[in-house]
Amino acid sequence: MEAISQLFANGSVLFAVLLIAAMAGLYSERAGVVNIAIDGIMIIGALVHSLLGKVLSQYGNWMQIIALLVAAISGGGGALLHGFASITLKAQQVISGTALNLLATGLGLFFVSIPTLTTGNMIKTGFSTIGIDSYQIVNIFLIIAIVLAGFTFVFFHFTKTGIHYVGCGENPNAVDSAGINVIRTRYKAVIISGCLAGLAGAMFTYYVSGQFRGDVQGQGYIALAIMIFGQWRIQYITVGAVLFSFLIALSETLWRFTGWNIAEPSNQLLKILPFVFALITMVSFSKYSKVPKASCIPFDKSLH
């Protein structure tokens, strides 16, 4: 029973992380900007959250709300670098995102190598998951993720602003002709994307027992696979987040059911399976993907 409870508790947190990170990609790409830097921005959010945790955790566990908000804002700031390069400078968006991933990874590894900040090459946040039930299966991260998913569904289906976002990703010239500022809309989308990715990164530290080890174990790339699996539709993305989070949580927890030594190669091999599944998903769905038509294409008003 304890192993099952642990499985669902871990899966619940990871579901929130992957759903919010996939939404980060959704907001950006729906407006026409590919954000391959989700993983890097998650690292920034996790790093900021961990550093704040060392200071704020002594004032109570609920102070993590402030740390989460600051981590989200820092993610938005990091995404501005990607926005400036890809929107203003019209750089190739995949290259810009990859550069941000490399920068964030370097920063993360640098901070966890500072002896005064770390304990055993990790930064401990000092926070613990705020759960509603005794097993922490229902927690504040799950609630936040569900609320954000519901808002996203309403935003893209029933609001003018959401329709403008979709227009910027499908036909920016038509949107521009209607008097909508495409550049400004894309910047907003990238900042929102960064805030969501930063929040997801901060939440990920709770999945690994309130620690930051310099990265987010590639969950940003898993989130991109979920977005593709979900065909840029929040309802399908949610289903994908459920599947991937359960698969990853199971690969991390299965040794408890089988009695395997956690260090055995057979157990370590299980941890590779989610990434193999993500690769298969991206390859399988790429042929049938309904990518926003103007995605990854810089908008230049002077050419129209």
MARKOLDREN-458792 format. One record per residue (C-alpha): z, x, y; residue in three letters. Coordinates in steps of 0.5 Angstrom, whole numbers. Layout:
up, east, north, type
Z, X, Y, Ala
...
END
This chain:
up, east, north, type
0, 0, 0, Met
2, 6, 5, Glu
-5, 9, 3, Ala
-9, 2, 5, Ile
-5, 1, 11, Ser
-6, 8, 13, Gln
-14, 7, 12, Leu
-14, 1, 16, Phe
-10, 4, 22, Ala
-14, 10, 22, Asn
-21, 6, 22, Gly
-18, 1, 27, Ser
-18, 7, 32, Val
-24, 10, 30, Leu
-28, 4, 31, Phe
-25, 3, 38, Ala
-28, 10, 39, Val
-35, 9, 36, Leu
-36, 3, 39, Leu
-34, 5, 46, Ile
-38, 11, 45, Ala
-44, 8, 43, Ala
-43, 3, 49, Met
-44, 9, 53, Ala
-51, 11, 50, Gly
-53, 3, 51, Leu
-51, 3, 59, Tyr
-55, 9, 60, Ser
-61, 8, 56, Glu
-62, 1, 58, Arg
-63, 3, 65, Ala
-68, 8, 63, Gly
-64, 15, 62, Val
-62, 18, 55, Val
-55, 21, 55, Asn
-55, 26, 49, Ile
-49, 28, 52, Ala
-44, 23, 50, Ile
-41, 28, 45, Asp
-40, 33, 51, Gly
-37, 28, 56, Ile
-32, 26, 50, Met
-30, 33, 50, Ile
-28, 33, 57, Ile
-25, 26, 57, Gly
-21, 29, 51, Ala
-19, 35, 54, Leu
-17, 32, 61, Val
-13, 27, 57, His
-9, 32, 53, Ser
-8, 36, 59, Leu
-5, 30, 63, Leu
-1, 28, 56, Gly
3, 35, 57, Lys
6, 33, 64, Val
6, 25, 63, Leu
9, 24, 56, Ser
16, 26, 58, Gln
16, 20, 62, Tyr
14, 15, 57, Gly
9, 13, 52, Asn
6, 8, 56, Trp
4, 13, 61, Met
-2, 14, 57, Gln
-5, 9, 60, Ile
-6, 13, 67, Ile
-8, 19, 62, Ala
-14, 14, 59, Leu
-16, 12, 66, Leu
-16, 19, 69, Val
-20, 21, 63, Ala
-25, 16, 64, Ala
-26, 18, 71, Ile
-27, 25, 69, Ser
-32, 23, 64, Gly
-36, 19, 70, Gly
-36, 26, 74, Gly
-38, 30, 68, Gly
-44, 25, 67, Ala
-46, 26, 75, Leu
-48, 33, 73, Leu
-53, 30, 68, His
-55, 24, 73, Gly
-57, 29, 78, Phe
-61, 33, 74, Ala
-65, 28, 70, Ser
-65, 23, 76, Ile
-65, 27, 82, Thr
-69, 33, 80, Leu
-73, 29, 74, Lys
-71, 35, 69, Ala
-72, 33, 62, Gln
-66, 29, 60, Gln
-65, 31, 53, Val
-65, 38, 55, Ile
-60, 36, 61, Ser
-56, 33, 56, Gly
-56, 38, 51, Thr
-54, 43, 57, Ala
-48, 39, 58, Leu
-46, 39, 51, Asn
-46, 46, 51, Leu
-42, 47, 57, Leu
-37, 42, 55, Ala
-36, 45, 48, Thr
-35, 52, 52, Gly
-30, 49, 56, Leu
-26, 46, 50, Gly
-26, 52, 46, Leu
-23, 56, 52, Phe
-18, 51, 54, Phe
-15, 51, 47, Val
-15, 59, 47, Ser
-10, 59, 52, Ile
-3, 61, 49, Pro
1, 58, 55, Thr
-3, 51, 53, Leu
-3, 51, 46, Thr
1, 51, 40, Thr
-3, 53, 34, Gly
-10, 53, 37, Asn
-9, 46, 39, Met
-6, 42, 45, Ile
-1, 36, 44, Lys
-2, 30, 48, Thr
5, 28, 47, Gly
3, 21, 46, Phe
3, 16, 40, Ser
-1, 10, 39, Thr
1, 4, 42, Ile
1, -1, 36, Gly
2, -9, 36, Ile
4, -9, 29, Asp
8, -5, 25, Ser
2, -1, 21, Tyr
-1, 0, 28, Gln
-8, -3, 25, Ile
-8, -8, 31, Val
-7, -3, 37, Asn
-9, -3, 45, Ile
-15, 2, 43, Phe
-18, -4, 39, Leu
-16, -9, 44, Ile
-20, -5, 50, Ile
-26, -4, 45, Ala
-27, -11, 44, Ile
-26, -13, 51, Val
-31, -8, 53, Leu
-36, -11, 48, Ala
-35, -18, 50, Gly
-36, -16, 57, Phe
-42, -12, 55, Thr
-45, -18, 52, Phe
-44, -22, 58, Val
-47, -17, 62, Phe
-53, -16, 59, Phe
-55, -23, 57, His
-52, -27, 63, Phe
-52, -23, 69, Thr
-57, -21, 75, Lys
-54, -14, 75, Thr
-55, -13, 67, Gly
-62, -16, 68, Ile
-64, -11, 73, His
-61, -5, 68, Tyr
-65, -8, 63, Val
-71, -8, 68, Gly
-70, -1, 70, Cys
-71, 1, 63, Gly
-77, -3, 61, Glu
-81, -3, 67, Asn
-78, 0, 73, Pro
-84, -1, 77, Asn
-83, -8, 77, Ala
-76, -8, 79, Val
-78, -3, 85, Asp
-83, -8, 87, Ser
-78, -13, 87, Ala
-73, -9, 92, Gly
-68, -7, 87, Ile
-66, 1, 88, Asn
-68, 4, 81, Val
-65, 11, 83, Ile
-58, 8, 85, Arg
-58, 3, 79, Thr
-60, 9, 74, Arg
-54, 13, 77, Tyr
-49, 7, 76, Lys
-51, 7, 69, Ala
-50, 14, 68, Val
-43, 14, 71, Ile
-41, 8, 67, Ile
-44, 11, 61, Ser
-40, 17, 63, Gly
-33, 13, 64, Cys
-34, 10, 57, Leu
-35, 17, 54, Ala
-29, 20, 57, Gly
-25, 14, 55, Leu
-28, 14, 48, Ala
-26, 22, 48, Gly
-19, 21, 50, Ala
-18, 15, 45, Met
-20, 20, 39, Phe
-14, 25, 40, Thr
-10, 19, 37, Tyr
-15, 19, 31, Tyr
-13, 26, 30, Val
-5, 25, 31, Ser
-5, 26, 38, Gly
-8, 33, 38, Gln
-14, 36, 42, Phe
-17, 42, 38, Arg
-23, 44, 43, Gly
-28, 38, 40, Asp
-29, 31, 38, Val
-32, 33, 31, Gln
-39, 31, 33, Gly
-37, 23, 34, Gln
-41, 23, 40, Gly
-47, 24, 35, Tyr
-45, 19, 31, Ile
-44, 14, 36, Ala
-52, 15, 38, Leu
-54, 14, 31, Ala
-50, 7, 31, Ile
-53, 5, 38, Met
-60, 7, 34, Ile
-58, 3, 28, Phe
-56, -3, 33, Gly
-63, -3, 36, Gln
-59, -3, 43, Trp
-56, -9, 42, Arg
-48, -10, 43, Ile
-48, -15, 37, Gln
-51, -10, 32, Tyr
-48, -4, 35, Ile
-41, -7, 34, Thr
-43, -8, 26, Val
-45, -1, 26, Gly
-39, 1, 29, Ala
-35, -2, 23, Val
-39, 1, 18, Leu
-39, 8, 20, Phe
-31, 8, 22, Ser
-30, 5, 15, Phe
-34, 10, 12, Leu
-31, 16, 16, Ile
-24, 14, 15, Ala
-25, 13, 8, Leu
-28, 20, 7, Ser
-21, 22, 11, Glu
-16, 18, 7, Thr
-19, 17, 0, Leu
-16, 23, -3, Trp
-9, 19, -2, Arg
-12, 14, -7, Phe
-15, 19, -12, Thr
-9, 24, -12, Gly
-14, 30, -10, Trp
-12, 36, -7, Asn
-14, 35, 1, Ile
-17, 42, 1, Ala
-21, 41, -6, Glu
-28, 42, -5, Pro
-30, 35, -7, Ser
-25, 32, -2, Asn
-29, 36, 4, Gln
-35, 34, 1, Leu
-34, 27, 3, Leu
-33, 29, 10, Lys
-40, 31, 10, Ile
-42, 24, 8, Leu
-42, 20, 15, Pro
-46, 25, 18, Phe
-51, 25, 12, Val
-51, 17, 13, Phe
-52, 18, 21, Ala
-58, 23, 20, Leu
-61, 18, 14, Ile
-60, 12, 19, Thr
-63, 15, 25, Met
-69, 17, 21, Val
-70, 10, 18, Ser
-69, 6, 24, Phe
-73, 11, 28, Ser
-80, 8, 26, Lys
-78, 1, 28, Tyr
-73, 2, 34, Ser
-75, -2, 40, Lys
-73, 3, 45, Val
-73, 1, 52, Pro
-80, 3, 54, Lys
-78, 7, 60, Ala
-73, 11, 57, Ser
-73, 18, 58, Cys
-78, 18, 63, Ile
-76, 20, 70, Pro
-78, 15, 76, Phe
-82, 17, 82, Asp
-83, 12, 87, Lys
-88, 16, 91, Ser
-93, 16, 85, Leu
-93, 8, 85, His
END
